[in-house]
Amino acid sequence: MNILFIVKEVDYLDPLGLMTISAVARQQGHQASLCILNREDVFRKITEYKPRIIAYSASTGEHKYYFQINDRIKAGHKDIFTIMGGPHTTFFPFSIRECSLDAVCIGEGEEAFTELLTRMEQGKDIRNIPNILLQGEEQHPELHPINQDLDSLPFPDRELIYRNTEMSAFPLKSFMASRGCPYSCTYCFNHAFRKIYKNETDFLRRHSVDYMIEEILQVKKKYNLQFIKFYDDIFIMKVDPWLEEFVEKYRKKVGLPFHVLMRANLVHEDMVKKLKEAGCHSISISIESADDRLRNEVLKRNMTGEQMLNAFHLCKKYGIHTFANNILGLPTSTI
């Protein structure tokens, strides 16, 4: 079947979720194409490509834009099945009642989307697919268990994005070595995500080092790649065998500078030394608020000012550049 993924624009951050969904669809033998709304006429694309399915991924806020586009598409193409996944439908699945989508996907969608494609291709009933809520249904669907074997997934389909954009030539590209975070910062999605998957216990999962190295090498061979940004919520929790293996293999086989996201209370000298040895160029460390009450009582960050200062000083000691994330205008904060 022909699947058309629709995005509003390209912002030079690899949409790894969408790329992975496209990859599992291609793995099943389906065709996938992309329409970038601020670059091309979606109705001409639909006429030329003749998709059986149109898929969106949206966070809250931008979902309204896609709802409007979908209304226009469905007005002229009622036979095209339209579905949305991503953060908005994960946390607000019954927003499907506000639009003309045929279905929404909740949570991690690789298994759900492949099952949907299989049933549609075979002409079978598409009701009662875990993670999939159909238009008109009243009950929240059951969910597939979260994937504990990330290496079972194909590499993200970067060609979907790169072949029609400047991103193939852009020297910085994004990767994710893991999924999940054990912390419950109030402004983040992770605590709400764990409630959706309330029967799951192991949310923090990682690709093997070999999987990550091979993915990077394949991208490096085919596209311009000079700098890597790992988008894991927390790249590494501690110095462990995974990090030891990563340092050795990454340095020898990849050898490119990279950026990671870290949490200050986890940063210690042995970890910083290992990251520097691997080629870490820069680290983002969230402060969010320098006020202890706001940071720990409102945001539930549960870390001290001393821990944050130590993390930044250690990075400076080993020549790793730092970025500090901060939130302005927090509830109860003052000028």
Summary of the structure (lengths in Angstrom):
residues: 335
radius of gyration: 21.2
end to end distance: 55.5
largest distance: 61.9
contacts: 1022
relative contact order: 0.09
helix: 40%
strand: 18%
